[in-house]
Amino acid sequence: MATDNIAQSKLWWQDSVVYQIYPRSFLDSNGDGIGDLNGITMKLDYLKKLGVDILWLSPIYDSPNYDNGYDIRDYFQIMTEFGTMEDFDRMLEEMKRYRLKLIMDLVVNHTSDEHPWFVESKKSKNNPYRDFYHWAPGTDGKPPNQWGAAFGGSAWTYDIITGEYFLHTFTPKQPDLNWENPIVREEVYKIMRWWLNKGVDGFRMDVINFISKVPHYPEGNTYEGGAYSDGRPYFVNGPRLHEYLQEMHEKVLRHYNIVTVGECPGAHIHEAELITNPSRKELDMIFTFEHMDIDGGRQETFASLVHRGNCENKWAPKLLDLRELKHHFTMWQKGLFGKGWNSLYWNNHDQPRIVSRWGNDSSQYRVVSAKMLGTCLHFLCGTPYIYQGEEIGMTNVRFTSLAEYRDIETTNFHRDAIQSGLSLEEIMAVTFVKSRDNARTPMQWSGSLTHGGFTNDAINVKPWIEVNPNYKEINVEAALNDSNSIFYYYQKLIQLRKVMPIIVRGNYDILHED
């Protein structure tokens, strides 16, 4: 397709609504306890009935699965648990038949430590792949600096083979790629072209604003009682970020009629305007975290709490201040109007369920508060994102044992919190509120089938993570049989955006600000 034709038709995503699927937890089609691609294909009619336009899949690439697929071993293969490339092709073909678009999760800040690039990189200091990653010598037996990793511990791991440390802003199983190396960037662009040429319609880019690091890795600030320093000023929104994104746009993105959204923790309104302003040719949207952080939310991760030495009552999140939420919405709605584009979301695979977090998930108020939250979001200017289960009002889970949790961030927090002296009661109280597993329990399809209809009822196989026990009351089957359900309310919200352009593009103003 010619570039100028793309420019004329490229705003299709502004009028769209996105539905995020966490494949592992969506639907298990073969009875192994793990959601898969064929399970997604089986439910496309349900998603079409809801009325969404774009499906975003969390990573489905080949992976050791240390961080549920965000540690990629092979970008050109499907994770065996999810199916085959033939299953993917069939799913994509069916999506096209339903006129649903597909965006893939692009994870290129880091790879798995089992990726062939890293396997080679570790072999010697003069290996051709050495500079695909960040390596540095330590000092007096210590890492190059005291940066803490997002999921706990040091951001550096020592490699005995070459006597140097490699950088990982998340876990040692996820070494960071060195975007300073132009060969790395070209390899990333090859990956992107390969999937786009298969027919996918865009990318959600994982922590894309982490890809540029300040050279020489300056030491970060430390906090009283904390074990590690805060390196974020030196790897979040780094000095060459915009250069890299503009190069990506020039070499890949502008040649396809697609949509791009960047996950950008720590990006504020100025950064968002730079990234999403069409004249700058970077990305279409970003995910901001500012509205999610006002209660000490996901950005204040378990790890950062431990790093800062926060104990006692400081572990508990703040109560929501509605005025502060309105302030953030106003700032982003006005700040990007006519300059960039907003992505709108309450939930995703990393966030606790919004109806439990800022609504009221009691039997009396769950439905009405879920509708209220949906109304608030979908009447803003931007592109809304719905996370699986949000449309039926799925809630946070309260597992009774630490052993029932699967998320690596949560399990690392349990380890560090015990070492910090927290009681089991305190640990569980924080976990109930903050754990990413709140969003990752299986989709609740039925109230009458074992495991909520997520996996084959006739096979005695447990899901990879337990279903929320409230599936008997909260499930798709019940929602579709109730004309007053959250599902049908969301369906109407989506329909309204199709017939009332003022909702999508109207000028925002705030009433009763205080």
Salt bridges, closest charged atoms under 4 A:
ASP15 OD1 - ARG505 NH1 2.76
ASP53 OD2 - LYS498 NZ 2.52
ASP62 OD2 - ARG73 NE 2.92
ASP67 OD1 - ARG436 NH2 3.01
GLU81 OE1 - ARG24 NH2 2.43
ASP87 OD1 - ARG90 NH2 2.48
ASP89 OD1 - LYS198 NZ 2.85
GLU94 OE1 - ARG97 NH2 2.88
ASP105 OD1 - ARG204 NH1 2.81
ASP113 OD1 - LYS173 NZ 3.38
GLU114 OE1 - ARG73 NH1 2.69
GLU114 OE2 - LYS173 NZ 3.63
GLU120 OE2 - LYS123 NZ 2.77
ASP159 OD1 - LYS122 NZ 3.98
GLU164 OE2 - LYS125 NZ 3.87
GLU164 OE1 - ARG130 NH2 2.90
ASP176 OD2 - LYS213 NZ 2.84
GLU180 OE1 - ARG240 NH1 2.88
GLU186 OE2 - LYS251 NZ 2.57
GLU187 OE2 - LYS190 NZ 3.30
ASP201 OD2 - LYS96 NZ 3.35
ASP206 OD1 - ARG204 NH1 2.89
ASP230 OD1 - ARG232 NE 2.92
GLU243 OE2 - ARG240 NH2 2.60
GLU247 OE1 - ARG185 NE 2.72
GLU250 OE2 - ARG254 NE 3.31
GLU263 OE1 - ARG204 NH2 3.18
GLU271 OE2 - HIS242 NE2 2.51
GLU282 OE1 - HIS242 ND1 2.89
GLU282 OE2 - ARG280 NH2 2.80
ASP284 OD1 - LYS10 NZ 3.82
GLU290 OE2 - HIS268 ND1 2.26
GLU290 OE1 - HIS328 ND1 3.52
ASP295 OD1 - ARG357 NH2 2.92
ASP321 OD1 - ARG323 NE 3.38
ASP350 OD2 - HIS349 NE2 3.42
ASP350 OD1 - ARG436 NH1 3.04
ASP350 OD1 - ARG440 NH2 2.92
ASP407 OD1 - ARG436 NH2 2.62
ASP407 OD1 - ARG440 NH1 3.50
GLU409 OE1 - ARG298 NH2 2.38
GLU409 OE1 - ARG436 NE 3.67
ASP416 OD1 - ARG415 NE 2.89
GLU466 OE2 - LYS462 NZ 3.56
ASP509 OD1 - LYS334 NZ 3.79
